[in-house]
Amino acid sequence: MTESTKAGSTRVLLTGATGLIGRVVASDLLDRGYLVRATTSKAPPEGEDHRSALEWRRFDFLEATDYDGLVSGCDAVLHLGGEKGKMERMQRANVDATRLLAEAAERAGVKGFCYTSSAAVYGSGLQRNMNEDAPVLTVERDVRSEYWALDYVRNYGRTKLAGELALRQAANAVRYVVLRPTFVVDIPEIVGIRNWSYFKRILTAHRHAHYIYVRDVSDAMIWSMERAIAGGVPGSIEIFNLSDDDFPEPTHADFLRKAFAVTGDPRFRVVKMPWLGDWMHDFLRFRTLPLRNPLWRMYFPTDRLRAAGYDLRFGMAQAQAVALETLRKEANCPATS
């Protein structure tokens, strides 16, 4: 897509615009010359980007009904909005709203629709290598043995998967892209490991963090949208894992070690517990011992995304470098009263 095509002419509906990912996506879209219609369930946030190309719409997925009015005039939809924590809200926010939004996009003649799902749809895999064709959770009912996780996390994974199925049911003319990111973080989340309890750091230090930098998620979403707008099969749905699991230092212990070297802060010094102790902790917590892999033993390859032409623009190496520089500056700055 040429600069003249997108600058000042392509309007993008962005849901979940005030969240961790949405704020970055909104800024990136504006920087690239797009018109952005951003949703919030409350009043537009103060102190956020108020460039003229940004239009705020108050829209609560639990109550609002005018999806046609929301989508009207938009060329593409980036659907980030949803519910992560409250189980009673997940069906409406993650499934029904996704279906209604897709149906409105079809009626409005939207060209591209990018939906942010989650790697949680795989649950606890029977295999460790979880490509996009790997088995996923049972949507119709909660099968506890499929996912070593708290109730709300299992429900989140099931409803995000149900959102994907809702797109399949609505798909006709719009071209859809589904991204399944792993654990999305920005710099505060990386640095925030120092605030974990000592027991949590010991228990989880050995784990593969499955972190992916929020700026990469934003970039991948916009790339997916541009690809869908540029052409393809009407009504098609492409599904991609979105991870940085090839990062050579992926465990929490890797970052703890580097952060301790920079700061000397004892909150970054920790002894790793053997993985078997972590596994037994989960067994005692969930009272089940299925022949499945917990998240930290799984791998989410991005071969399909790379084959389609996309590589991560930033990567966790750069994100960690920024985090370490943040810690270095903190350590060298005297405390102020």
Steps between C-alpha positions, in 0.01 A plus 500: 500500500647834397529798729248695290249217539503498876581860600185683593268264314488160670290495816568224753266398780709405803325334794666473839695816426577583864657162587865395512508415130235744378684812609807398302295399195311832501824698509660285230198535270504877538874516439447309173235741378180309571172644623409322823162447660583372847256351749487531877234382741543819703570865424800555269812490716668826590861539403471254210579579138254764375621548144227607258515164321386327820129471569385355832176305526349392830389140447443238770480147360276396791234759421545662157300379202581735211779300341405623153547860612832411657639338186346741246760675286788276610724311258645261757440372854764417760312318773688501829212561739396222736486376859786321675411486865126482569349172389142628497595760237702278266222351289357839414832685460712230334246305296176688438670834438746340258216342304297823490804702397585257218140500375501881496835499318352273233202733451723808488734365232808501726802359318712361782428382855778406744394320820733457794437159647743330741741209531273398791272333243742204497467434873757254633617320189535129451807595297763765567517649152172690463465615141175645369364154414552359850194390703318778683265518797147364498278802438163357604592415859775542756728194504730561794757242394563687173660799668705526820367842591260686726132496405496850355811431288344186353183694427700777338668252266168338410325831429786635290480180296124543475569849365709343224212266415261797493715653226475180298123511523485864388770485230376579151672795331735638766853357521581394859829452682512338844812554710569277802758689706677353799555717811507864390723733703629855495800626696315540835390135487856382433645709783208409726640153571684665789166547674415130494514316831821313574314168481354585160842592363649172626209296368486657153860607430565196283190559284500606140330839533339494153527879497437699186567872486188714464658702219539180297135413559396842377722476194372152415139612531549791263694280256214247509244772439693646208539155349126437523416840351743446212316193376435133545208260498175658623375329814838340567634451853872471572622396846850576626686438823671816619793430730869560554572148620825482304652768725819329628459610864128437557475413870422729791835398651681637194361848558537481879870426459555794264294737712692406815830565319378849407341600830628277781138504619441184711149475359663382178709232673326165512576130508317290243277219617527183287217477249365189673421708809302743286309212342416353841383842617255511209385145577422593860334823388273356230463144633554346162789331327412477131758390247529855374756778499466812710544828314865540591591171330321585176637670188296722267680517163448787257603312185165571333526873569854517363395304192231761441768768497515641854790506747499670839615858467637549853531176698547422868873566478424866430223510760731358767772747402255786557391347831860460617581857400196614700631311803851638448369855501296432814802354677714803416238756601491600866165471668301821537280589791 
